[in-house]
Amino acid sequence: FSNQTRAESYLETKKSGYLTMQSYSSQGKLVRNGEKNKLVICIEGNIASGKTTCLEYFSKTSNIEVLTEPVSKWRNVRGHNPLGLMYQDPTRWGITLQTYIQLTMLDQHLSTTSAPIRMMERSIYGAKYIFVENLYRSGKMPEVDFAVLSEWFEWITQNIAIPVDLIVYLQSSPQICHERLKERCREEEKIIPLEYLEAIHQLYEDWLIKKTSFNIPAPVLVISADDDLQKMIHQFEENREKILSGRNV
């Protein structure tokens, strides 16, 4: 076979993963085939702001595919736990975890779905604009690590179409999030101080409320997330039509 024939044969047999991205948008970006008209909703918010509750509520809707953060992958990369390592020593392991988060979030954005609506826990944008930025600003990520991650992020977003139709921002106070963390007792989260949650909160506010830090890839629907479980579910019910239509008004 010629090299071209081999390549065409390989693409033909590879029906999943990135190799299905064979068309280009009007901006010249790679686009996954068949995904253009599907709604993408990203649930953003601080740690313990209620994202899991929101996703569980909407997962009961038949025409939605819900994608939670792939935390199990972050805890086990061929037997290693980069999530746990990062919390123990962020200066050493921050770039390791965030590089892998960038990869796994990109994979979720680009995965195929038969459902007309995809709802994701956070996004590749939130990972970069909030958590990578916080590591860098707090002095826990060396400048060279931040530069490398930023170069990767810019290449991805400039060359691959990653559409988002609506961001649902669960706006919660750091104090409430800290109390919830204590109650749910996840191993890696036991050492998270209130100051960390305050820093994450401020980055979210600057990005999605004040709009003073980074580009926002979609309209933002803000939902107050300091209430208890039942009141939160009631808020999701009240905003259900807006969320599922991909509109913030």
N, C-alpha and C positions, 0 to 999 in steps of 0.2 A: 504493500500500500504506500501511496505518497503520504507525506506529512499532513497535507490538507485532508486526505481521506481518513487518516487515523483520527485527526481532531474532530471531524464531523461525526465519525462513528462513536467516539467517546462522548460527545455532547448528546448524541441520540440516546445512548444507553443510560446516561446520568440524568434521571428525571426529577431528582430532588436536590436541595442545597443551592449554593450560589450559582451553579452552572445553568440554572433555568432563567437567569437574568440576561436575556439576549436582546432586548429591545432598548431603545434610548428615548428619553423624554425630549421635549422641545428645547430644554436647556443643555442637552447632550449628556445627561446623567443616565447611568444604568438603571433600568426599571425591571422589577420582577414581572414576568408575563402573567396576565390575568388578575393582577392585584390592584389595578389602577382605580377601579370604581368602588372599592371596599372602604368602609369607614374605619378610621383608626382613632381610638380614644385613649389617652394616656392619663393615668391617675397619679398625680404628683403630691408630695407632702413629706413632712418630717418623719423620722423614725417613730413608730407608734402613733401616727396621726389618724389611723383608721382605714388604711388602704385595703387591708385584708378583709375587713368588714364590708367595705364597698364592693370589692371584687366578688365576695361570696354572695352578696345580694344579687348582683347582675348575672352571676353564673347560672342562676335558675332560669334565665331567659334563653329560649331555645336557639335564637338566631345570633347569639354572641359567643365568640371564642374568647375566653379569659386566659391571659398569660400572666402568671405571677412571676416575681423576680426569681431567677434560678439559683436560689440560695444554696440548695443542695450541691450544685456544681461548685459554687464558691467555697464550700466547706470540704470538698473532696476532689482535688485534681490529681489523679493517679496516686491517691493515698496521702496527699498533702492538704492542709487546711489554710489556704491563703487568707480567708476571712478572719480566722482566729489569730493568725500571725500578724495581720495588719493592726488589729486592735492592741496587741501586745507591744508591737514596735513599728509604728506607722512610718517612721523615717526610712527604715530598712525595707519594709514590705508593702508600702503604699503603692508604688508603681507596679509591683507584681500583681496585687489584687485588682487595681484599676485597669490595667491592661486586659486582664481576663474579663472583667466586668464589661469593658468596651466591646470585646469580642462576643460575649454571650448576649448582650443587649442588641447588638447588630444582628445576630442570628435570629433573635425573637422578632425584630422589625421585619426581617426578610423571609421568615418562615411562611409557607403557604397555608391557607385556611379555606375551608369550604363555606364558612359562615360569612355573611355579608358585613358583620361588624367584628372588629378586633379590639379588645380592651386590654391594655397593658398596665402592669404595675411599674410606674416610672417609665423612663425612656433613656435612649442614648444621650439625649440633650441634658436631662436632669443629672445623669451620672457625671457628665463633664462639668456642667455649669455650677453644680452644687458640691459634689463630694470631692472631685479632683481639685476644684478651686479652693475648697476649705483646707485640704491638706497643704496646698501651696501657701495660702495666705497665713496659715498658722505656723509656718516655718517647719512643718513636718515632712515636706516633700522638697528635695533639692531642686534647684532651678533647672538643671539639665534633665531630670526626670519629667518635670512639668513641660518642658519644651518638646520632648519626644512625644509625650501623650498628646499634646496640643497639635503637633504636626500630623499624627495619625488621625485625630478627630477631624481636622480640617480637610485632609485628603478624603476621608470617608464621606463627609457631608457635601463636599464639592463634586464628587464623582459618582455617588450612589444616591438615588432618590429614596428618601426616608420620609414619606408623607405622614403628617399628623393632622387630623381634622379638628380635634378639640383636646384641650388640657383641662382636666378637672383638678383644681387645687384644693386639697383638704387643709384648710388653714387652722392650725391648732397652736396653742401656747406651749412653749418649751416645758413649762412646769407640769402641765397635764400629761405631755408625752413622757416625761421622766417618771411620773407616778405609774403610768401604764407599763413602762419598761420593768419597773420593780415587780409588778403583778404577774407579768407573763414569763419572767425568769428564763429567757434564752441565754445559753451559756456565754456566747461571745458578747452579749450586751450588758453583762453584770458590771463591767468596769466603765461603762459610758457615763461620764459626768454631765451634770446639767449644763455646764458651760459649752460642751460640744453641741448639744441640742439647740442652745441659744444661737450658736454660730451658724448652724444649718438653717435655722428659722430665718435669720437675717438675710442669708443668701437667697432663700426662696422669696422673701418679701421684696428684695431688690430686683429680682428677676421677673416675678409674675405680678406683683402689685404695683410697685413704684416704676417698674420697667426702665431701670437706670443702668443695668449691668450688661445683659446679653440679649441677643436676638430671641424673640419668642416665635416658635415655628407654627403656632396655631392660636385661635381665640382661646381665652381662659374663662372658665366658669368657676367661681369661688364658692366653696361650701364651708361654713363654719363647722369645725370638727372637735369642739371641746365638750360636746354633750355625751351622755351615756349611750349605750348600745341602742336602746329603743328609739331615742330621739334622733340618732344618726340614721337609722333605717327609715324613719319618717321623712327625713330630709332627702334621702335618696329617692324615696317614692315621689316626693313633691317635685324633684328635679328630673325625674325619669325621662319625660318626653324631650326636654332640652338635651340631655346627655345622649340619648339614643338617636337623636336627629343630628348630633354633631354641631349644635348651635348653643351659643351662650346667652341668647336673648329669646 
